[in-house]
Amino acid sequence: MGGYFSHKKEDSESKASGKKANQVKKVVPARAPLVNCPKYVLKRTGSMYFDADHDLAHEFYEETSIQMPGGGVKLVMRRIKHNLIPQGLIDLPHPRLHVDYPIVMAYVGPS
């Protein structure tokens, strides 16, 4: 399997000190946690839209007819992108943990 980052390289600090790359440990957080973030998320932004008739759906289409050069009529479905109102905030069925809440879910340490 060799991915792009599957091999280990020694950095310049480990070469200067004579240590191997796997012995140099630097703890760098993926991102800084928010200080005053809530523990649970109770609402989320809805992904559906209301149209002019107050119907709720992810996408809306209308059937239109196109006159063909031979005199026939071709029916096509066109997506409606305008005059749609977002659903807004909706309640979650059960609370979820906030993504920025600083908590350790599982610890995988040296065995």
N, C-alpha and C positions, 0 to 999 in steps of 0.2 A: 504494500500500500504506500507509498511515499507521497505524502502531500508536500506542499510548498514549504511548510514550516515543520516537517517531521524530523529533520535532523537538528542536532544541537550545535551551536557555535559558542566558542569562548569569546567573551567580551574583553575589551582592553584592560579593565580593572583586574580580572581574574588572571590574565597573562602576566601582568606586572607583579601581582602578589604570589604567583605560583600555585594558586588554587584552581581547581577545575570548575567548570561552569555550573555543575549541579550542586556544588558546595556553597555558592554565593546565593544568599537568600535576601531578597528585597520584597518587602510587603508594600504593594501599591494597590490601594482600593480602586475598584472599577469606576466608581463615582462617589462623590462625597454625599453622605446621607443628609436629608433635610432635618433641621433641628426641630421644627415645630410641625412636622407632618402628622396627620391623623393615623391612628393604628389601623383602622378599618375603612374600606370604601363601601358606601351604601348605595351610591347612584353611579350611573355611567351615561355617556352620551349615546343616544339612539342612532342606529344606522339606517333608519327608514325615513320616508318622506310622505307628506300629505300633498295631494294634488288639489285642483280647483273644486272637485266634487267631494273633498274630504275623505278620499280613499287612502289607505295606508299601504305602502309597498316599498320594496328596495328600488325598483325601476318601473317606469311607466312607458308604454308604447301606444302609438296610434296607428290605425290602418289607413293608408292613403293609396289612391289609385294614380297610375301613370299611364298616359296615352302612348301606345306603341306606334311606330311608323306604319305598320300594316293595318291600322285601324282597330287593333285589339286594346284591351285594358289589362295592365299588370298591377296586382295588389302587392304592396310592400308594407313592412312594419318599420316605423321610424320611432326612435327613442325621443321622449320628451325630456328636455333638460332645463326648461325655463318654467317659471311660476310654480315652483315646488317649495314647500315649507318643511324644514327639518323637524324631526320628531321631538327633539329636545332631550332633557334629562329623564331617564326612566329608573325605577327602583330595581335593584338587584334582588333575585329570589333569596339569597343569603349573603351575609357580609363576606368580603374578601380582604386579604391583607394588602395594605398599600405597598406599591413597588419600592418606595424610598424609605420604608420603615426599617430601621437598623436592627435586624434580628437574624440569628443564625438558625436556619432550618435544619441542616444536617452538618455534622462535623466529620470531615474525612481527614484524619491525621495519620501520622506515621504509625505503622503497626509493629 
